[in-house]
Amino acid sequence: MNLIRKVKTFAAYPLSIKLLFAEALITSVGVKLTLKFFPFKRVMNWLGTARRESERDESPSTLLKRKQIKTALQLCNRYAFWPTECYTLSLTGKLLLKRRNIDSTIYIGFNKSEDGKYKGHAWLRANDTYISGIKEARAFTVHSLFS
């Protein structure tokens, strides 16, 4: 029953979301493999310029595309067969936005848990829209940002 409900829910999405979802899945695989097998220096090129933030203004011309990418990333997070951590989703979203010439900023934050261990989190913003990870971001202090 659960699988049938998921298929019906997915079938209700418009074709543009389905295509973006497929692109997000493929990009996510590439990001995941790159993070696993290549040096971090290679990923640094994808992040963009350090310590620089993109514009926060409203951009009606790209609003629909930003919302569609956000939805595609949410679907990717829900339906991928591999774990899609916040960093993988943020990088995937950044690449999807970059292909559409939409500026974005990745934030990387840390917090210290009660047992003294540090946890990290990444989230993505494009213009005035948070694309991924904002719900969890409130508990983290921004350490780095890349535009």
C-alpha positions in Angstrom: 0.0 0.0 0.0 2.8 2.4 0.9 4.5 2.0 -2.4 1.3 2.5 -4.3 0.6 5.7 -2.4 4.1 6.9 -3.2 3.7 6.2 -6.9 0.3 8.0 -7.0 1.8 11.0 -5.2 4.7 11.2 -7.5 2.5 10.8 -10.6 0.5 13.8 -9.5 3.6 16.1 -9.9 3.9 18.0 -13.2 6.4 16.9 -15.8 8.8 19.8 -15.0 9.2 18.6 -11.4 9.7 15.0 -12.5 12.5 16.0 -14.9 14.1 18.1 -12.2 13.8 15.2 -9.7 15.6 12.9 -12.2 18.3 15.6 -12.7 18.6 16.0 -8.9 19.0 12.2 -8.5 21.7 11.9 -11.1 23.5 15.0 -9.8 23.2 13.7 -6.2 24.9 10.5 -7.3 27.8 12.4 -8.8 28.1 14.6 -5.8 28.0 11.6 -3.4 30.7 9.8 -5.4 32.9 12.8 -5.7 32.7 13.4 -2.0 33.6 9.8 -1.3 36.4 9.2 -3.8 38.0 12.6 -4.7 39.9 15.1 -2.6 37.9 17.9 -1.1 39.9 20.4 -3.3 37.8 19.2 -6.2 34.6 20.0 -4.4 35.8 23.5 -3.5 35.3 24.6 -7.1 31.6 23.7 -6.8 31.2 25.7 -3.6 32.0 29.1 -5.2 33.7 32.1 -3.6 34.4 31.8 0.1 33.1 34.4 2.6 30.8 36.0 0.0 27.0 35.9 0.1 24.7 36.1 -2.8 21.9 38.7 -3.1 18.9 38.3 -0.8 16.5 40.3 -2.9 13.3 38.9 -4.3 13.6 37.9 -7.9 10.1 37.1 -9.4 11.7 36.0 -12.6 13.4 33.0 -11.0 10.9 32.3 -8.2 9.1 29.4 -9.9 12.4 27.7 -10.9 13.7 28.1 -7.3 10.5 26.5 -5.9 10.7 23.7 -8.4 14.3 22.9 -7.5 13.4 23.0 -3.8 10.6 20.5 -4.4 12.9 18.3 -6.5 15.5 18.2 -3.7 12.8 17.3 -1.2 11.8 14.4 -3.5 15.4 13.4 -3.9 15.9 13.3 -0.1 12.7 11.2 0.3 13.1 8.7 -2.6 16.9 8.2 -3.1 18.2 4.8 -2.3 21.3 6.2 -0.6 21.5 8.6 2.3 21.3 12.2 1.2 22.9 14.2 3.9 22.5 18.0 4.2 25.8 18.6 2.5 25.0 16.4 -0.5 21.6 18.1 -0.9 23.1 21.6 -0.6 25.8 20.8 -3.2 23.3 19.2 -5.5 21.0 22.2 -5.2 23.8 24.6 -5.9 24.7 22.8 -9.1 21.1 22.7 -10.2 20.8 26.4 -9.6 24.1 27.2 -11.2 23.0 25.4 -14.4 20.1 27.8 -14.5 22.3 30.9 -13.8 20.7 31.5 -10.4 23.1 32.7 -7.7 23.0 30.9 -4.4 24.9 30.7 -1.1 25.8 27.5 0.8 26.1 28.0 4.6 28.1 25.6 6.7 27.5 25.7 10.4 28.5 23.8 13.6 27.2 23.3 17.0 28.4 21.5 20.1 26.2 18.9 21.5 25.7 18.2 25.2 28.2 15.3 25.1 30.9 17.7 23.8 30.9 16.5 20.2 30.6 18.9 17.3 28.0 18.4 14.6 28.0 20.1 11.2 25.1 21.1 9.0 24.9 22.7 5.5 22.0 24.6 4.0 21.4 26.5 0.8 19.7 29.8 -0.1 19.0 31.4 -3.4 17.7 35.0 -3.4 15.0 35.1 -0.7 14.3 31.3 -0.8 15.9 28.7 1.4 16.3 25.7 -0.9 17.5 23.0 1.7 18.2 22.5 5.3 16.8 25.6 6.9 14.7 23.9 9.5 17.7 22.3 11.2 19.9 25.4 10.6 18.6 27.3 13.5 20.6 25.2 15.9 23.9 25.8 14.2 26.3 28.8 14.1 27.5 29.7 10.6 31.2 29.0 10.2 31.6 29.4 6.5 29.6 30.5 3.5 30.2 30.2 -0.2 28.6 32.1 -3.0 
